[in-house]
């Protein structure tokens, strides 16, 4: 809920100035070779194009896999009596690499030699490049936000030397409602639904913001005994007029909770808080009185 552009390209520009996010996520900290993610994005309104532009650079590592991607986006924004409607897309490249030297197989020989004895596994480094894209739409007003985004439709593939990886289609839907309790306290309630067209996962969040500067709350990932994964504690504050820092910690609730020992995520947001990209200044009309 604090980094909406990361999962929906149509949110670009809806921070109403140049907005940039730096995120680091260390997932399932207690497991060896656990997933780690470094994510940088920036987006801004481009009023002369009736929309906004943005971009993402991301690097993910999980096990013997490492994925690096870069994308750029454009979205068209129109004003309605009920709020802003945005439609846009994001396109880029992703590089997937495998460290074959870190793989161990039951039939492999690793003493007095090195071989996996597997025809599709390499014993060194291998990498491949493929396309990555998303499309989305977003509705925004002061009290309500609704978004939906689709990634990799149709399915894309990254080909390597001896194998290939399929990037399957993902769909996510987002809803947020802002309740203003008084002039100082705002309650932001949201739900994020994620699906790979096979399973569905949810994140349900409630966040209090005090004087627009300090915020905190909780999020629950999962909605049933089979999907329940974690309770997330969220806290943050504005550290200056332009910078906001937030931190979240996952407390495991699933059967793996004794193994992964939690997940840490740090997010730093920068907002210029200044209108840019508004085009040429208006034509000057001189008053004949002063000519």
JOPEQUI-V734024 format. One record per helix or strand of 3 or more residues. SS is the DSSP state (alpha for helix, beta for strand). FROM is the first residue (numbers start at 0). TO is the last residue. If there is no record, write none. Layout:
BEGIN
ss: {SS	SS}
from: {FROM	FROM}
to: {TO	TO}
END
This chain:
BEGIN
ss: {alpha	alpha	beta	beta	alpha	beta	beta	beta	alpha	beta	beta	beta	beta	beta	beta	beta	beta	beta	beta	alpha	beta	alpha}
from: {3	8	18	35	46	50	64	82	99	124	143	155	163	169	184	199	213	229	242	256	262	287}
to: {5	10	25	45	48	61	79	98	101	139	150	158	166	179	194	209	220	237	251	259	270	289}
END
